[in-house]
Amino acid sequence: MASPRRSVEGRPLGASVSSNTSNPGSPAHGGGSSGRFEFQSLLSSRAAGVDPTSARLRASESPVHRRGSFPVAAAGSSQAPPPSLPEEDRMDLNPSFLGIALRSLLAIDLWLSKKLGVCAGESSSWGSVRPLMKLLEISGHGITWLLGTLYCLCRSDSWAGREVLMNLLFALLLDLLVVALIKGLVRRPRPAHNQMDMFVTLSVDKYSFPSGHATRASLVSRFILKHLVLAIPLRVLVVLWAFILGLSRVMLGRHNVTDVAFGFFLGYMQYSIVDYCWLSPHNAPVLFILWNQQ
Ligand SMILES: CC(C)=CCC/C(C)=C/CC/C(C)=C/COP(=O)(O)O
């Protein structure tokens, strides 16, 4: 059955609001038999195996089909104030506005990412700096950081140093796990202009959301700023490295802007988790004793 509620649902709401405002006499305004809402309701009733004529009759009784009562359409008109919608219909209407906002954000994201992807190929406008961008890519790669941390852990001869490095190792592994989980869940494909010529990847790295390099850059730089005593210029360099690494992901065409922006946010939050669960000889003695026996 094409209930009134079914005829209300879905994407066209935002479009119909604007068409109602700009052209109150149009079929989409709800008055004509070929109006957009009727078309929608016919489609949904066909999909549900319902007789289109009876569906149309029902649609004309629906709260949204009485479009003159919708606040935007009614603005400036002499029509009676709208009867309030039942609670369940109001809940259906709001997400479609959110949907439109999300769709617009995604459209801007794709457009901006394509514009910024100036090193996506050798023949791109900034193709000559592609090798430099790929060097940056290696500087933020999981393998580089894991091997580097393990090496420093082996060379460290102080308890304090080992504690910090053990936590950095934990942070890097947590980051790999969280990013792999989200990539596997969201499954957003990489931008079409990306060349998949990355140095050592996991199977989930065919997906792009969020950027693993961006999460690592923000996690590691926050970690370094908190636990290493560095001169101001070096601290600035650490932040710059993280920012440029994130930007280089979009310039290389590996990611969309939102992948990197969310990656930065996620990495920042991950550091808070690492800080909260800080491993020390007091709360994780086994880990430290085992390591010292190596
Ligand atoms: C211990 C273990 C599972 C190590 C795997 C290290 C590894 C291959 C990480 C992949 C790093 C990578 C290519 C991430 C992708 O970064 P995006 O910025 O392109 O998302």
The ligand as a Gaussian input file, in Angstrom:
#p B3LYP/6-31G(d) Opt

LIG

0 1
 C       51.850000      -4.706000      11.423000
 C       51.200000      -4.307000      10.149000
 C       49.842000      -4.806000       9.872000
 C       51.839000      -3.488000       9.314000
 C       51.291000      -3.009000       8.035000
 C       51.916000      -1.716000       7.672000
 C       51.289000      -1.210000       6.408000
 C       51.504000      -1.945000       5.152000
 C       50.539000      -0.119000       6.448000
 C       49.855000       0.487000       5.275000
 C       50.080000       1.949000       5.284000
 C       49.323000       2.588000       4.153000
 C       49.782000       2.360000       2.791000
 C       48.235000       3.314000       4.444000
 C       47.412000       3.982000       3.420000
 O       47.446000       5.339000       3.668000
 P       46.386000       6.286000       2.987000
 O       46.746000       7.667000       3.437000
 O       46.540000       6.126000       1.523000
 O       45.044000       5.850000       3.491000

